[in-house]
Amino acid sequence: MIAPHRVVGIVVVAMALALCGCATTAIEAAGDDLKAPAAGSVLRALKIDPVIENRILALDPEHISDDDVRNALAKGPTPRIFEVHGGVYPVYLLMQSFGRFLIGMGYPEQKIRDPRGGAYSRNPYEDSAQQAGEIAWYYEHDGVRPMLIGHSQGGIQVVTILHELAGTFGAERKVFNPLTGRFEDRTTIVDPITGSQQPVVGVSVAYASVVGTGGWALAMPVNWKVLPVIRSIPDTVEEFTGYRIGLDLFAWDAPGLEGAKTFHAEGKATVRNVTLPAEYSHVFVPATAHLAESAAMRAWINDFDPDNKAGRAPLPEGDASNVMWAADVWHSIKKHWCLEAQRLLRAPRPAPGR
C-alpha cells in the first residue's frame, strides 16, 4: 500500500485543483505548418549529432543505463507516451505522479504531456476513434510509434484503442490532429519510413500496458463494444503487458482467477501477463513519483531485469511503494524507446533536394 502521508498529499492536491478549476498550461506551441508531411520529409528533417546517433544504434535495448537514457536516447527520436487514467475523480492525479516518475527517470517531458493543455494523462471517456487517429498523426509526424499506459478504466480504453487501430469496430478511421483538436478529412497518413500511404486502421504502437483492468467498469455502456475482446490483443502493438494485482476488489481479481484475467495475442503481438504483489493498491499503484527522487532507487530501477529475478539486488532503503510495477514498465519503455529510435535512424534518408 502507498504510504499514508502520500495519500493525504494526493487528497490535498485534488482539493486544491478542484478549487482553482484544474487549469493547465500548454507546454508545446503548435507549429505554423499543420499539414500532413510529404513523403520523406520526416527523414529529411532528422538532425542528430553523429556521435549520439552512433551511440543509440549501438545500444542493447534490453540493457539501458541511466547514462544511456539521459545522454543518448533523450537526445534522439522519442516516442509520444499516452497515459490514460482511470475513470473516477481525482485518479488522474495518480497518472500525473507516474508522468513525473518518467520525467525523473529521464524521459522528455514534452513527449508525455498534452501539447494543447499540458495534461499528463488522457481521459478514458474520450472517443477511442479520436485517440487512434491521434496516434496515427504522431507516428506520421515523429517517425516513431507512440506507447500507451493505462490504469484501471484507462486500461480498458487502451485495449479499445488497439482494437480501433485493428479495424475491429470499423474499416476506416480519420486522422485526428492534436494541435488543432479536430479530425482531418483523411483516413490515411504518409508512412514516415516508407513514404507510402498507410491507412489509420493498421497503424501500430510500439508498446502498451494496462494495470487493474476489468471489474465493474466493464459493465458501463461506454465499454460494451470492447467487452467481447477485452482480453484479446491484436497485432496493432509490438509488445503488450497486462498487470493484475494478486487481490484487487476493484478489478474483481483474486487468487484462482488468473485464467479469466489472462491476456492473449490474436496473432503475432508479444503478450506478457504479470502478477503484482497482493498488497498493492488498485487505486494507488501509479503513484510512483517518489521513486525517482532517490539516486539509489533510480539505479535499482534502471538495473531491473524482468527475466532475472534471482539476480536482483536488495531494494535500497526508503519508500518503495509500487516499485515492482514502475520498474517493469520502465524497462519496457526504455526497450521500445531504443528500438523505435534505432528503426528510424536506420531508415535510408532521401538525398538532399529530393
Steps between C-alpha positions, in 0.01 A plus 500: 500500500606858444633682806223684695670840468491465122127421506439819698717697256307372201165593658625849588624557145170377361305747714730786399459422131123479537492846659720663237323341205776249414663738251794369300750672278598397150867401489545458127393769252336395176717550195398712204479202266218269605481316169577132453872441438607417147669169425853504642459828688545347846821327396632814326431705813676249726797685649705329768861517610685210328661402831157473665359315199779242506459453873123439467556252219749309716267468802368167624123563542480253790772676702464879504682694772415839649784653299367338182161659567618851582795533263382296202131409472370832635700682231358292216160396361256451788151344482193676638366329815123493548411454865131420547373545855212330679143620485432628854600852614776576608694191389657696214738630767641148534595487132641850540725348768609232254571768240725677749672168569577458130634855478712440810643190331599708198207481257445832318206684656367633168452142380267420790285810555220602267626779269173694515421499872805360676313208659705196593231243413199438277137458596367142469165641388646667191406366159729200441483563123635850566788363704578245229506779241731703725742207531517481120564877482791479746657208319476688170665811645755344738608188313486294821191316619330612825466294817185455715477461880155444652384481862168345606231622258782662305627148435167409343537807279851393396371162382213680323748725316701198386182352356407832335837487322439135409166576332294300751239777518517631145706480182599870496603760754589865444826668595463723808725807531591562868617855430171618350284262704313390187467203271661546160315410182714194427524139612865441402839631603835513323711227656812689617728201434377376162332814363196294396136568590403317819138478620441597861351152543815291503730749675661337804653620825837393635392399850186498713427396857200497730462451874186416696282445193154352536237495773202730531626741230433240230129521582488865391335554158805690374701176525247251362646495150839377623361251754513197262868566416630659822759222555591464132795708380517573125810551286485879540759484778849350500500409871218510753515443876194438714555553873262353755519552875486182707194625690309777322137556600459786252599282204323193645827314527618244754709181519356233273376747238823513303347320201214747468741794529760381249558704184583312182623594155271480199803462277864603516498755785721414798272482806621479859286442810650615830355462850589776746516450879159463665576787736509749211200732482286509184447873545851608592724273290597785259616723789871474422649851482677445832703212352693734270601729787765257631821439303528153655143411404549633145809281467310192622216568255737554208673169581168315521483193275158333489661171394758486779310499827770305680770749404329814631675702768312572824280807482663814637365660816206736469144495369481224238123516447401362158861452392444162336240645262703816431823308436338249267322769297814716485704206369251454216483872424880522473509191281244623249628858510836360390350271234289781351794741489721236337228418245471863393876565497562192285246605237661617170491880486400680181776680314501881548250670269289188446 
